[in-house]
């Protein structure tokens, strides 16, 4: 079975091929019974664009937004791991050939350039990172499939 990331949300807006869904993204420990004792539990509302395909959805309808776990890992790699590696490598190379100040400025400049390139190619990347919408019926509760990951269980 393909591993997926799932979040329950509410449809906010519909276009011809996609819809915008408001989800409540929660930290893993936000469902813990002793979360009031620790400061690490957090939740954020986010709007996600997802393709509807042939699924009929309406504004205000509760749906599940689903994406491949592999997409989430690739996004985290591109957003955090690659810039960190770039920062460290350029810092060491710059410090070796010049001094630490030049290495620091170069490493920050390369990371800024990297994020600028990501920003310029955001439309191309949005085609690779797609979510799909699964409408929920009133008689079927949102359940986590075995082997999958979920963000918001009800």
C-alpha positions, -999 to +999 in steps of 0.1 A: +000+000+000+013+035-009+020+056+021+002+089+022-002+120+043-038+129+050-054+160+066-091+166+071-103+200+061-130+222+047-134+234+011-130+272+010-130+279-028-134+259-060-119+265-094-123+245-126-097+219-118-088+224-082-101+236-048-086+254-018-090+235+014-085+249+049-068+224+072-056+225+108-020+213+108-011+199+142+021+188+157+024+151+165+020+157+202-011+180+200-034+150+206-016+141+238-036+141+270-008+160+289-001+186+262-010+214+286+021+206+306+045+211+277+050+240+253+058+219+222+022+214+211+012+237+183-014+239+155-017+262+125-044+268+099-033+264+063-049+267+029-039+240+005-046+238-032-057+203-043-069+188-075-105+176-076-103+154-106-138+139-111-148+142-074-178+165-069-171+189-040-189+220-027-177+250-007-180+242+030-178+205+025-156+184+048-129+166+027-097+147+032-066+162+014-042+134+005-006+135-008+021+110-012+045+107+018+074+108-008+063+143-019+065+155+017+100+140+021+111+156-012+098+190-001+115+188+033+147+178+015+145+208-009+135+232+018+158+223+047+185+197+039+199+211+006+202+246+019+219+234+051+244+213+031+250+242+007+256+266+037+281+243+053+300+234+021+303+270+009+313+281+044+342+257+045+353+263+010+351+301+014+370+299+047+396+277+032+404+300+002+397+333+019+389+341+055+359+332+077+341+365+071+342+360+033+331+323+038+301+334+059+290+360+035+294+336+005+275+308+023+246+331+031+246+345-004+245+310-019+216+300+003+197+332-006+204+325-043+191+289-038+158+301-023+155+327-051+159+299-077+132+278-058+109+309-059+115+314-096+106+277-104+077+275-080+051+270-108+071+241-122+075+226-087+038+229-080+031+204-107+053+179-089+038+185-055+001+178-059-026+169-034-059+153-042-093+157-025-114+129-012-149+139-002-161+126+032-196+112+035-215+118+068-216+080+076-179+073+070-156+088+096-120+099+088-097+070+094-060+065+091-052+036+067-027+011+081+008+021+070-001+057+063+004+089+081-022+114+092-023+149+105-058+153+118-079+123+130-115+126+139 
